[in-house]
Amino acid sequence: MLSPRGAQLVGGAIGRLFVWLPNREQRASRININLCFPELNEDEKRHLLRHSLIESAKALAEMPGFWQGNIDRWLPLVRDQQGRAIVDELLARGKGVIVAGPHLGSWEAVGLALAGLAPVTTLYRPPRYEALADMIFNGRSRTGARLVATDASGIKALYKTLKTGGMVAILPDQQPKSARGAVFAPFFGVPALTMELVSRLSKKTRAPVVFCFAERLPKGQGFRLHWVPAPDGIDDPDPELAAAALNKGVETCVRICPEQYQWSYKRFRSHPDGKTNRYAAESKKCLSN
C-alpha cells in the first residue's frame, strides 16, 4: 500500500503520461477547459490542462489508501480548522445538513473527514468494474458512513436522515443518467444537465446546504478542507434558478483551485437540443486529423 507521499509521486508520473500520450481523458479535459475558460489564452489553457491531468492521476493513486489503508495514517493528513464548528452549528438548527462535495481535489478525503464530524449518509453507485465494487463500498463505509443506493430507496433514506437531524453528503456535479429530476442550468456559462436532488432535499426538509472540498497540498503534506457557503437561491421553488445556484456553488469551489477539478468528466454530454454530443464531435475531429 502506497504512503500518501508515494501515491502522489506515482500519480504524478502517471499523470505526465496522460499529458503526453493522446487519450480520452485528455480530449474531454481540453474540451471542458475550452468551454469553461474562454477568457484564457492558449498557453494558460495548456497549463491548466497539464496540471489537471496530473492532479486527477494523483487522486486515482490515492484512492486505494483511503479505501484499504490505515485510517489513523490518513485522517491526520486532512487539515480542517472550521469543519467541527460549521457542522455543529448547522446541525444545532435541527433540520439536518446537506454537504455538497464536488469532484475537486480529493473527495475521498472529504468523506473521511465528514465521518469524523457526524454520522453521514451518502449515495453510492457501484463502479463500472464489478471487481472494484466491494473494495470501494467497504472502504467508504468502514469509517461509519452509511452508503445507500441511487434509487428511490436511497433517496428516501436521505430524506429520513435529514428529518431526524442528520447529515447527508452528495456529489452535486454528477450528471443525472436521464433528464428526469434534472434541468439545464449554466455551469461556467455553459448549459449543463443538473440534478434537482439537492434543492428538493433542502426545500422539503429546510436543511441548510454547505459546500466542502479537500484541496491536495504539495509534496504529500496532506489535504486542506474548504467550506464554502451555499449561494442564495439553492432552495428556490423554480428548479432552474435552484440548479443555477447549485452550479454557482460548485463553480465558486472550482475557481479556488481549478487545476484540481476533474475536467475529464464529461459534464456537458447532454445538450439542450437533445442531439449535440460535444465529446463525440471532438473525437471524430481528432481522428480525422
Secondary structure, DSSP 8 states (H G I E B T S, - for coil): ---HHHHHHHHHHHHHHHHHS--HHHHHHHHHHHHH-TTS-HHHHHHHHHHHHHHHHHHHHHHHHHHHS-HHHHGGGEE-SSHHHHHHHHHTTTS-EEEE--SBB-HHHHHHHHHHHS-EEEEE---SSGGGHHHHHHHHHTTT-EEEESSHHHHHHHHHHHHTT-EEEE-TT---SSSTTEEEEEETTEEEEEESHHHHHHHHH---EEEEEEEE-GGG--EEEEEEE--TTTT-SSHHHHHHHHHHHHHHHHHHSGGGB-TTS-TT-S-TTS---HHHHHHHHHHH-
